[in-house]
Amino acid sequence: MLGEKLKELREARGLVQRQVAAKLNVDTAYISKMESNEKPVSRTHLKKLSKFLGINEEELLTIWLADKVYDMVKDEAVALKALLATEEQVKKNTRRP
């Protein structure tokens, strides 16, 4: 999900992969693999990408975390049950102002 979103944002701004790579100080091949979900995006790159692509960092972080969770449960028969249990646990343990 994140790779597709990053590619969409980059293209919407008329940027080429080379420009994003220069901003992150990585090679263009890494950006290509990142956008095709072959390489994970590091959390440290999220902040730079959000600023460079003009998107809220929280939105990218949400997609980044969703990708990580999905990768953990995608092959499990009880994936949805596990996600629902996790949701309940998060709700229970999240402090509200």
Residue, then its C-alpha position, 0 to 999 in steps of 0.5 A: m500500500l505504502g509504495e503505491k501511495l508514494k508513487e502516486l504522490r511523486e507522480a502527482r507532483g511531477l517528480v522523477q524517482r531520481q529527485v526522491a532518491a537524492k532527497l533521501n540520499v539513496d539510489t534510484a533503484y531503491i526508490s523503484k523497489m520501494e514504490s513496487n513494495e519490493k523493499p521496505v521503507s524505513r521509518t526514518h525516511l517517512k519524515k523526509l518523504s512526508k515533507f518532500l511530498g507534502i503529505n501529513e507524516e501521520e498518514l504515511l505512518t498509518i499506511w506504513l504500520a498497516d503494511k507491517v501488520y498485514d505482512m505479519v498476518k496475511d497468511e494466517a487463517v485467523a488473521l481477521k480475528a487477530l486484527l479484531a483482538t488487537e483493535e480491542q487491546v489497543k482501544k483498552n490500553t490507549r489513554r484518552p485525554 
